[in-house]
Amino acid sequence: MKKIISIILLLPLLLMLHVQQSSAAEKVERMDGADRFEVAVNISKEGWPNAPINTVVLANYNAYADALSAAPLAYSKNAPILLTQPSQLTVATKQEISRLSPKEVIIIGGEGSVSNNVAAELTSLGVSNVQRISGLNRFEVSAAIASQLPASAQVVIADGTNFPDALAIAPYAAKNGFPILLTRPSSLPAEIKTVLSARSPQKSIVVGGTASVSAQVASQLPDHSRIGGSNRYEVAANIVRTYHPNVSKAFLATGLSFADALTGSVLAAKQNAPLLLTHSSYLPEQTQEIIKEKAITDFIVLGGTASVSQKAVDQTQVGLVGLKIVVDAGHGGTDPGATGNGLVEKNVTLDVAKRLQSKLAAQGASVTMTRSGDTYPSLDERADLANRIGADVFVSIHINAFSDPSVNGTETFWNSQYASADSKELATLIQKEMVAELGTNNRGVKQANFVVIKNTKMASALAELAFVSNSKDAALLESSTYRDKAAQGIYQGISTYWSNK
């Protein structure tokens, strides 16, 4: 039904409100294998597809203590981390070393972790230089690895008696050349004091809460800052909050074992991506929150479904993360739109648009408003805005009017100029949900040539909530409750549309 509106000549003013920025729909890649050896090999193939390379770092598959500090060293040498059994190389690891044909292999840990038999196997594979970085304990190994790294203004301190915190910070530390030094929770080892004295860093990053690195230990460190959390998942999330202000991609590994996170950490550093931790069977609340907060849409999952279940992966798609949407409050400024029964269209549409914006943003969508106040962007400017920012969805909100006051109900329009099938689907879903929420007469889904849906190149719909010229509809539109129901209906339609993509 065509509206009765005044045609007003005016100078357009465009005011835009941006909330977050994010990319298109979620993308997930899983790097798995029959066991942790194969996972490490597949990570190596992804990050180092071309041979020969200079260096491979080799660690015991079941002894995290020696390996926790290895990521910065491996990254500095552009080397993958591969895993071995204590006394022999697995077939998968041996084949990958043969493929890479490295000039040197650096073994992390003493002979109790990786035997000399493994070193002999490496020599038989043609590796000309087999080195070992070892020590009497994990702290000496950590200090010895640090001695192989160039000087740095900062160091990282993490609990050496458990693995999650050191692994969560590993990609950031590696990328920036900061050694990861291990400590006991309540006392700073002499070996670490020595390396701190030798390196003379200006600052230190303490990873984990005071149960992991006590205040007493932290007080002995140079100009320290702490990245804490109530558990390992929150620590990893807080690392992202602190050191990755703009991020759309993350690596995801189980927080219950170390191997996949260790071998994936160097690849994460190469891709400048953080590492998030998850329970094997579900995505922890703290991890979900940071994914939503940062609108992270791309994930590299490390390990098979026994390590990171498909349920946990599915839970990474929090709400509407990845959706870029333009919400258009119809009319505005000197163009009031339809009027009747004490209501003015421009005011109602802006109220509903703001409610919709809040609902969308709460679910992680990137929302852009064509207007956030009583202004009038031209119709072309509204469409141009959506096209310019590459929106996924455009929704224009209006209320209807007609000369016959008995005419009532809700209808939604789409146009076939661009994204025809998507626009029709979007309009259909919005119409269905609005009618369900409002209880209004269902006037159906129709095609129309309104500029804002004809000229937008993405899925677009124009929603006519109800008739301001009808007293019953107007009473609904006047109610704050029903305005929220209208926004909820549009939101539900958009959400269902996006979940289908």
Secondary structure, DSSP 8 states (H G I E B T S, - for coil): ----------------EEE----SS-EEEEE--SSHHHHHHHHHHHH--SS--SEEEEEETT-HHHHTTHHHHHHHTT--EEEE-SSS--HHHHHHHHHH--SEEEEES-TTTS-HHHHHHHHHTT-SEEEEE--SSHHHHHHHHHHTS---SEEEEEETTSSHHHHHHHHHHHHHT--EEEE-SSS--HHHHHHHHHH--SEEEEES-TTTS-HHHHTTSTTEEEE--SSHHHHHHHHHHHH-SS-SEEEEEESS-SHHHHHHHHHHHHTT--EEEE-SSS--HHHHHHHHHHT--EEEEES-TTTS-HHHHHTTS-TTTT-EEEEEE-SBTTB---EETTEEHHHHHHHHHHHHHHHHHHTT-EEEES-SSS----HHHHHHHHHHHT-SEEEEEEEE--SSTT---EEEEE-SSSSHHHHHHHHHHHHHHHHHHH---EEEEEE---HHHHS-SSEEEEEEEEETTSHHHHHHHH-HHHHHHHHHHHHHHHHHHHHT-
